Amino acid sequence: MRRALLLLPMLTMPLLTLGAPNARADDRRDHERARAALAAGEIRPLAELLGEVERRYVGRVIATELEREDGRWIYEFKLLPPSGRVVELRLDAATGALLRSRGPVEERR
């Protein structure tokens, strides 16, 4: 089961505000699930991983999602590097380990 929890809706905010009436209830439940996972120690705080991503990789984080896939929490970060081509990073939400990247990701020196 794949369910995305929108945490930084910078790019999709207009879509959320114009969405279906049940969207707000679903968002509330998603946030509650994310808070519960954090409280239970199942995931690391978003702020910690956000800082690590911005220190390690070239680019600015423009969107973040927390997803639950096959019983595992995954943070997805979208970076906008100077090249303008969006990069996607998927990190294990419990450990912060990089699981996969899409696009020309560049590590800082």
C-alpha positions in Angstrom: 0.0 0.0 0.0 1.4 3.4 -0.9 0.1 6.5 0.8 1.8 9.9 0.6 1.6 12.4 3.4 2.2 15.9 2.1 4.5 17.7 4.5 5.8 20.7 2.5 3.1 21.5 -0.1 4.9 24.4 -1.7 4.3 23.3 -5.2 0.8 21.8 -4.8 -0.9 24.2 -2.4 -3.4 25.5 -5.0 -4.4 21.9 -5.8 -5.0 21.1 -2.1 -7.1 24.2 -1.4 -9.3 23.5 -4.4 -9.5 19.7 -3.7 -12.4 17.6 -2.7 -14.2 18.2 0.6 -12.8 15.1 2.2 -9.2 16.2 1.4 -8.9 18.1 4.7 -10.1 15.1 6.8 -7.6 12.9 5.0 -4.8 15.4 5.5 -5.6 15.6 9.2 -5.5 11.8 9.5 -2.2 11.7 7.5 -0.6 14.3 9.9 -1.8 12.3 12.9 -0.2 9.2 11.5 3.0 11.0 10.9 3.0 12.5 14.4 2.3 9.0 15.9 5.1 7.5 13.9 7.5 10.2 15.2 6.3 9.8 18.8 6.8 6.0 18.5 10.3 6.4 17.2 9.5 4.9 13.8 10.7 7.9 11.9 13.3 10.7 12.4 12.1 14.3 12.6 11.7 15.9 9.2 13.8 18.9 10.3 16.8 16.6 11.0 16.7 14.9 7.7 15.9 18.2 5.8 19.1 19.7 7.3 21.1 16.7 6.4 19.8 16.7 2.8 20.6 20.4 2.3 24.1 20.0 3.8 24.9 16.9 1.7 23.4 17.7 -1.7 23.5 20.7 -4.0 20.1 22.3 -4.4 17.2 23.6 -2.5 14.5 21.4 -1.2 11.2 22.3 -2.9 8.9 19.5 -1.7 8.8 16.8 0.8 6.5 13.8 1.4 6.3 11.1 3.9 5.1 7.8 2.5 4.3 4.4 3.9 5.4 1.6 1.5 5.2 -2.1 2.3 5.4 -1.3 6.0 8.3 1.1 5.7 8.3 4.9 6.2 10.0 6.8 3.4 10.8 10.5 3.1 10.9 11.8 -0.5 12.7 15.0 -1.1 12.6 17.0 -4.3 15.6 19.2 -4.8 16.0 22.0 -7.3 19.7 22.4 -8.1 21.2 25.4 -10.1 20.9 23.3 -13.3 17.1 23.6 -12.9 16.5 19.9 -13.3 14.5 18.5 -10.3 16.2 15.7 -8.4 14.3 13.2 -6.3 15.8 11.6 -3.2 14.1 8.8 -1.3 15.4 8.2 2.3 14.5 5.6 4.9 12.6 7.7 7.4 13.9 5.7 10.4 17.6 5.8 9.5 18.0 8.6 7.0 19.8 6.2 4.6 19.5 7.0 0.9 17.4 4.4 -0.8 17.2 5.8 -4.3 17.8 8.9 -6.3 16.4 10.1 -9.6 18.0 12.8 -11.6 21.5 14.3 -11.6 22.1 14.5 -7.8 25.4 16.2 -6.9 27.0 15.9 -3.4 28.5 19.0 -1.9 32.3 19.0 -1.4 
